[in-house]
Amino acid sequence: MVITVVGLGFVGLTTALGFAEYGNKVYGVEASADRLGLIQAGRLPFLEPGLDGALCRHLGKSFLPVSPAGLEEAVSQSDYVYYCVGTPYGKDGKADCSYLLAAMDDTVSVISDKRFRVLVTKSTIPPGTCDTVIIPHLEARGVRVGEALGVANNPEFLREGHCWDDFIHADRIVIGVEDSRSEKMLRELYSHQSSPVFCVSRNTGEFIKYLSNSLLATLVSFSNEMSVIADHIGDVDVASAFRILHMDKRWGGSSMASYVYPGCGYGGYCLPKDTNALYAKARESGFDAALLGNVIRTNDRMPEYAANRIISACDRAARSSELGHTTCIGILGLSFKPGSDDVRYAPSALIINKLLEKGYSRIVAFDPVANDQFAAQYGLPVSYCTSMSEVIGCADVLAILTAWPSFFNLKEQTDKPIVDCRYCLR
């Protein structure tokens, strides 16, 4: 296969040489004469272990670096055009996609045949860019997207200093694509890889990259804010505290999915109590820990958000079925997490209260282990069921508030509307 890669920075040069390593012919287009000169001379324009050897192996053979003057020849032979140009952010924080759009304009302007090609954005672009910016931009220039050209994104997850290893031994490959022809071509391009390939919607592909980087940024900022809190409190050995934190079995070599996964808020005794207490202590010590404060505020807002999702589902159900009675809501899960009967500060209680406040008085609920504890703790006007099937039979709309494994196959047992507040349905 023949590929054109536009932009030979960290991402572009790694991508070009990586595809060359897999036996493809790759043209690399670079606008900077200085950078291009170094690459054509077999020298890296930056330090990146492993990339120098790949450049020596493939330069002038399967990897052909050219200036923009060579774009037409490159594109004429290519099935794929990858864009690895900068998308910097401006004063308002928005990504500047002008370089990307200009590169696509250059590509379209040199196409003179009817060969189907896939234009693939490797540059990091905000969710929605392909659908609301790139495709309208191309269509305004007369391009029939999906017919003459495919449009997709293929976000990168490369760490500087480890780019080559991260490309060759990728932990996952994400492709945002929505036409079958482009998907087939991109799957074929990665068919040599043992890494899992996920073809998702274009918006999802773009979002995953930001999901990854925003988490990393949050963890760094969280750690920094914690160090400032420690300094304000005094007599805290920050380095030792973090080294000991890293020994927690929830992080070291274990799955992060239990915590880095959306739901309807954390509950139980420890997290609400301790986050609020530390925030109060920081303020008492003279430091307003904004990130920690927002963690608490975000969590406090989640039950209302979940309740509104359930109410919207009830409204849709009432309109579609012309219910002649007040909608009955079936709550599945009352404990704050699966595997526990602890209902202290459980999001389910807050959500049910929100529903009651909005006038939804017919609520039935079931938890595999926590019915009695919940009833005793909160005394809410809720009817308790002895099984999931009983809830299904009574309710018009179902809502999963605790991710018990026994609820995962709920869609197989009913066609009633389901609001999966724990994103656990299979």
Buried (B, 14 or more C-beta within 10 A) or exposed (E): BBBBBBBBBBBBBBBBBBBBBBEBBBBBBBBBEEBBBBBBEEEBBEEBEBBBEBBEEBBEEBBBBBBBEBBBBBBBEBBBBBBBBBBEEEEEEEBEBEBBBEBBEBBBEEBEEEEBBBBBBBBBBBBEBBBEBBBEBBEEEEBEBBEBBBBBBBBBBBEEEEBBBBBBEBEEBBBBBBBEEBBBBBBEBBEEBEEEBEBBBBBBBBBBBBEEEEEEEEEEEBEEBBBBBBEBBEEBEBEEEEEEEEEEEEEEEEEEEEEEEEBBBBBBEEBBEEBBEBBEBBBEBEBEBEEBBEBBEEBEEBBBBBBBBBBEBBEEBBEEEEBEEEBBBBBBBBBBBBEBBBBBBBBBBBBBBBBBEEEBEBBBBBBBBBBEBBBEBBEBEBBBBEEBEBBBEBBBBBBBBBBBEEBBEBEEEBEBBBBBBBEBBE
